[in-house]
């Protein structure tokens, strides 16, 4: 997946609501509030609405702070992009999302061990792509391999690498 531009709050909401399906996260180059505060590389974590009107937006700053602000307080959002987790500039958000996704991947493989289905296979491939090969390797998943017997539809996960 390549980086994709985001054009409106509706796009942010779509990505957040379909997180497991589309993967990645939305990151802006910067957000400036009406108060003059500016945050570089915020990663969006939530978007709340009431009766179809967006009320507040949550994001993680590059310093690791989690903020929720009223949408009326936002003066400017620059260069919003939908990126893979491994492509994020915000190191705090990247670390948090990588840890969360690696834990989810491990649990998903534990639950589906012994059964290879196409939805499981697609989800594992999507998660691995989102995490990135370098980060899988950096976190001890060098031997993370799903062996598939296409005739019997059986998958075996290397437990040593999954529990490393």
CORSULPE-V673766 format. One record per residue. RES is the residue in three letters. OMEGA is omega in radians with two decimals (none if undefined). Layout:
res:RES omega:OMEGA
res:RES omega:OMEGA
This chain:
res:UNK omega:3.08
res:UNK omega:3.10
res:UNK omega:-3.13
res:UNK omega:3.11
res:UNK omega:3.10
res:UNK omega:-2.99
res:UNK omega:-3.07
res:UNK omega:3.09
res:UNK omega:3.12
res:UNK omega:3.09
res:UNK omega:3.09
res:UNK omega:-3.14
res:UNK omega:-3.14
res:UNK omega:3.14
res:UNK omega:-3.13
res:UNK omega:-3.13
res:UNK omega:-3.10
res:UNK omega:-3.04
res:UNK omega:-3.08
res:UNK omega:-3.11
res:UNK omega:-3.05
res:UNK omega:3.12
res:UNK omega:3.10
res:UNK omega:-3.13
res:UNK omega:3.08
res:UNK omega:-3.13
res:UNK omega:3.07
res:UNK omega:3.05
res:UNK omega:3.07
res:UNK omega:3.00
res:UNK omega:3.04
res:UNK omega:3.11
res:UNK omega:3.11
res:UNK omega:3.13
res:UNK omega:-3.13
res:UNK omega:3.11
res:UNK omega:3.12
res:UNK omega:-3.12
res:UNK omega:3.13
res:UNK omega:3.09
res:UNK omega:3.04
res:UNK omega:3.08
res:UNK omega:-3.05
res:UNK omega:-3.09
res:UNK omega:-3.13
res:UNK omega:3.07
res:UNK omega:-3.08
res:UNK omega:3.10
res:UNK omega:3.06
res:UNK omega:-3.13
res:UNK omega:3.08
res:UNK omega:3.13
res:UNK omega:-3.13
res:UNK omega:-3.06
res:UNK omega:-3.08
res:UNK omega:3.14
res:UNK omega:3.14
res:UNK omega:3.10
res:UNK omega:3.09
res:UNK omega:-3.13
res:UNK omega:3.13
res:UNK omega:3.05
res:UNK omega:3.11
res:UNK omega:3.10
res:UNK omega:3.06
res:UNK omega:-3.10
res:UNK omega:2.99
res:UNK omega:-3.12
res:UNK omega:3.04
res:UNK omega:-3.10
res:UNK omega:3.11
res:UNK omega:3.14
res:UNK omega:-3.12
res:UNK omega:3.11
res:UNK omega:-3.05
res:UNK omega:2.99
res:UNK omega:-3.07
res:UNK omega:2.97
res:UNK omega:3.07
res:UNK omega:3.13
res:UNK omega:2.99
res:UNK omega:-3.07
res:UNK omega:2.94
res:UNK omega:-3.14
res:UNK omega:-3.11
res:UNK omega:-3.14
res:UNK omega:-3.07
res:UNK omega:3.07
res:UNK omega:-3.11
res:UNK omega:-3.04
res:UNK omega:3.12
res:UNK omega:3.12
res:UNK omega:3.13
res:UNK omega:3.13
res:UNK omega:-3.14
res:UNK omega:-3.10
res:UNK omega:3.09
res:UNK omega:3.13
res:UNK omega:3.14
res:UNK omega:-3.10
res:UNK omega:3.08
res:UNK omega:3.09
res:UNK omega:3.12
res:UNK omega:3.13
res:UNK omega:3.12
res:UNK omega:-3.13
res:UNK omega:3.12
res:UNK omega:3.13
res:UNK omega:3.09
res:UNK omega:-3.10
res:UNK omega:-3.07
res:UNK omega:-3.12
res:UNK omega:3.13
res:UNK omega:-3.11
res:UNK omega:3.13
res:UNK omega:3.05
res:UNK omega:-3.11
res:UNK omega:3.07
res:UNK omega:3.09
res:UNK omega:-3.12
res:UNK omega:3.12
res:UNK omega:-3.12
res:UNK omega:3.11
res:UNK omega:3.12
res:UNK omega:3.12
res:UNK omega:3.12
res:UNK omega:3.13
res:UNK omega:3.10
res:UNK omega:-3.14
res:UNK omega:-3.14
res:UNK omega:-3.14
res:UNK omega:-3.08
res:UNK omega:-3.12
res:UNK omega:-3.11
res:UNK omega:3.04
res:UNK omega:3.13
res:UNK omega:3.14
res:UNK omega:-3.10
res:UNK omega:3.03
res:UNK omega:-3.13
res:UNK omega:-3.11
res:UNK omega:-3.14
res:UNK omega:-3.14
res:UNK omega:-3.11
res:UNK omega:3.03
res:UNK omega:3.11
res:UNK omega:-3.08
res:UNK omega:3.00
res:UNK omega:-3.01
res:UNK omega:-3.14
res:UNK omega:-3.09
res:UNK omega:3.13
res:UNK omega:3.13
res:UNK omega:3.09
res:UNK omega:3.11
res:UNK omega:-3.13
res:UNK omega:3.08
res:UNK omega:-3.03
res:UNK omega:-3.13
res:UNK omega:-3.11
res:UNK omega:-3.11
res:UNK omega:-3.09
res:UNK omega:-3.12
res:UNK omega:none
